[in-house]
Amino acid sequence: MENVYYNIYREHMMGQPILGDIDNIYSITRDMVVDFHATNYFGENMVIVGTGKIEHQMLVDLCEQYFSNIQRKNPKPIHGLEKAVYNPGMLFIRDDEMINSSIGVFYDAPSWSHKDFYSFLLL
């Protein structure tokens, strides 16, 4: 899947490995992690969901207890908000260690009102 995303979203963060570039891992500092956390973890960027048999007030109390010290708004500009551009293409990779063959086929799907919608579902 990472190869497919790299191929179709090369210039965007969507095309990067989920665990990051191994060459960059060794250069990450504590300050970089703290800066990432401060930039991306703030009240308006979080959603808290309670599931199961839980009382609303209990969830509110827990949220206030554990999240009340988080800033509401982001103090820094967020990077990487540009829209990913889909680049159709083909990528062939040979892996002699792979027992089974795999294929990833990705298309810009037509919307439900397009004349080719039902034909596309057959694909």
C-alpha positions in Angstrom: 0.0 0.0 0.0 2.9 2.4 0.8 4.2 1.9 -2.8 0.8 2.6 -4.3 0.4 5.8 -2.2 3.9 6.9 -3.1 3.2 6.4 -6.7 -0.1 8.4 -6.8 0.7 11.1 -4.2 4.4 11.6 -4.8 4.7 15.2 -3.9 2.4 15.1 -0.8 2.7 13.8 2.7 0.1 11.1 1.7 2.8 9.5 -0.4 5.3 9.2 2.4 5.9 6.0 4.4 3.5 5.7 7.4 6.5 5.3 9.8 8.5 8.0 8.1 11.7 8.0 6.1 14.3 5.8 7.8 17.0 8.4 6.9 15.1 11.0 8.9 14.4 8.8 11.9 18.0 9.1 13.2 17.9 12.9 13.0 14.7 13.5 15.0 15.3 15.4 18.2 13.2 15.7 21.3 12.5 19.4 20.4 11.1 18.3 17.1 8.7 15.9 18.7 7.6 18.5 21.3 7.1 21.0 18.5 5.0 18.6 16.5 2.9 17.8 19.6 2.4 21.5 20.3 1.5 22.3 16.7 -1.0 19.5 16.1 -2.6 18.6 19.5 -4.9 21.4 20.5 -8.6 21.6 21.4 -10.1 22.6 18.1 -8.1 19.9 16.3 -9.4 17.0 18.5 -12.5 15.0 18.7 -13.4 13.0 21.8 -15.8 10.1 21.4 -17.4 8.0 24.2 -18.9 4.6 23.2 -20.8 2.0 25.1 -22.8 2.4 28.2 -21.4 5.7 29.5 -23.2 8.6 31.1 -22.7 11.9 29.4 -21.8 13.8 32.6 -19.2 11.1 33.4 -17.6 11.6 29.9 -17.6 15.4 30.4 -16.0 15.1 33.8 -13.3 12.8 32.4 -12.6 15.2 29.5 -12.3 18.1 31.9 -10.0 16.1 34.1 -7.6 14.9 31.4 -7.9 17.5 28.7 -8.6 20.8 30.5 -4.9 21.9 30.2 -4.8 21.6 26.4 -4.8 24.9 24.5 -8.0 25.6 22.7 -6.4 27.2 19.6 -3.2 26.4 17.8 -0.4 28.8 18.6 1.6 27.9 15.5 0.8 27.6 11.8 0.1 24.0 10.7 2.0 22.7 7.7 0.9 20.2 5.1 -2.7 21.3 4.7 -2.5 21.4 0.9 -4.8 19.1 -0.9 -3.2 15.9 -2.2 -3.1 15.8 -6.0 -3.8 12.4 -7.5 -1.3 11.4 -10.1 -2.4 8.4 -12.1 0.3 6.0 -13.0 1.7 2.5 -12.9 4.4 1.1 -10.6 5.9 -2.3 -11.1 7.9 -3.9 -8.3 9.6 -7.3 -8.4 10.0 -9.0 -5.1 11.4 -12.5 -5.3 10.7 -13.1 -1.6 7.0 -12.7 -2.1 5.2 -16.0 -2.4 1.9 -14.6 -3.7 1.4 -11.9 -6.3 -0.4 -8.8 -5.4 -1.9 -6.0 -7.4 -3.2 -2.6 -6.4 -5.6 -0.9 -8.8 -6.7 2.6 -8.0 -8.9 4.9 -10.1 -10.6 8.2 -9.7 -14.1 6.8 -9.2 -17.1 8.5 -10.9 -19.7 10.0 -8.6 -23.0 8.2 -8.1 -24.7 10.6 -10.6 -22.1 9.9 -13.4 -23.2 7.7 -16.3 -20.3 5.3 -15.7 -21.0 4.8 -11.9 -22.6 1.4 -12.2 -20.1 0.2 -14.8 -17.3 1.2 -12.5 -18.9 -0.9 -9.7 -18.4 -4.0 -11.8 -14.7 -3.3 -12.0 
